[in-house]
Amino acid sequence: MGLPAESLPAPCPPSFDLEAEMMDLHGLPVAGIDEAGRGPWAGPVVVAAVILNPDRIPEGLNDSKLLTPDAGRTATRRSWPRLSVAIAIGHVRRIDRDNILQASLWGMRLAFRGLEVPQAAALIDGNMIPKRFPGKARAVVGGDGISLSVAAASIIAKVTRDRIMVKLAKRYRRYGWESNKGYGTPEHARAVQKHGVCTHHRRSFAPIQRAMRILAKRGEFEPTI
């Protein structure tokens, strides 16, 4: 799977302290890495890798879970010109084939490789470092509330994924993805029970498997194209 993480007390708000430590240790720029979309029943998992310029850190960076959607979009717009950013998208086919954890770890490696720097180190949100990670790395539980770089990555990953789900919602109108973003809300559950699943549902996830079994017993299972 990967290597274990550290658990550190979270400052309020996040700081650049961990990045400074790694920069001193390795003599390299430091990327923050985070993902969005591990829990939803539908849609991709999105991973972002972000390197901040220590002299031009954007204002308003914080754990994406603590920001309103408007604040997240505003922070992203302000951040893009000042950052080195790479994004990896793990689609549903990969999630169902490899499982959501492996799809997320794959995305972390891919996003890190996509950064436009010859070498860098990484701070990874979560409890493990992906195997065969292509650089020096440190995993930190709750990193998006501790590290400014990881917070920036969490915002960009979430805003990117939200935009994907809103776009999909225009085609798959039955599921309310423009508001629930594919998470297992009561609204989404009712829509799955009534209309079945579509190609963007994660069929490896237990709630979707249960819904498919119930629909099959009723003779109603017809996947939406």
HELIX and SHEET records of a PDB file:
HELIX    1   1 ASP A   17  HIS A   26  1                                  10    
HELIX    2   2 SER A   64  LEU A   66  5                                   3    
HELIX    3   3 PRO A   69  SER A   79  1                                  11    
HELIX    4   4 TRP A   80  ARG A   82  5                                   3    
HELIX    5   5 VAL A   92  ASP A   98  1                                   7    
HELIX    6   6 ILE A  100  ARG A  113  1                                  14    
HELIX    7   7 GLY A  143  GLY A  145  5                                   3    
HELIX    8   8 LEU A  148  ARG A  171  1                                  24    
HELIX    9   9 ARG A  173  TYR A  175  5                                   3    
HELIX   10  10 TRP A  177  ASN A  180  1                                   4    
HELIX   11  11 PRO A  186  HIS A  195  1                                  10    
HELIX   12  12 ALA A  206  ARG A  218  1                                  13    
SHEET    1   A 2 GLY A   2  PRO A   4  0                                        
SHEET    2   A 2 MET A 128  PRO A 130 -1                                        
SHEET    1   B 6 GLU A   6  SER A   7  0                                        
SHEET    2   B 6 ALA A 137  VAL A 141  1                                        
SHEET    3   B 6 ALA A 121  ASP A 125  1                                        
SHEET    4   B 6 VAL A  30  ALA A  36  1                                        
SHEET    5   B 6 VAL A  45  LEU A  52 -1                                        
SHEET    6   B 6 LEU A  83  GLY A  90 -1                                        
END                                                                             
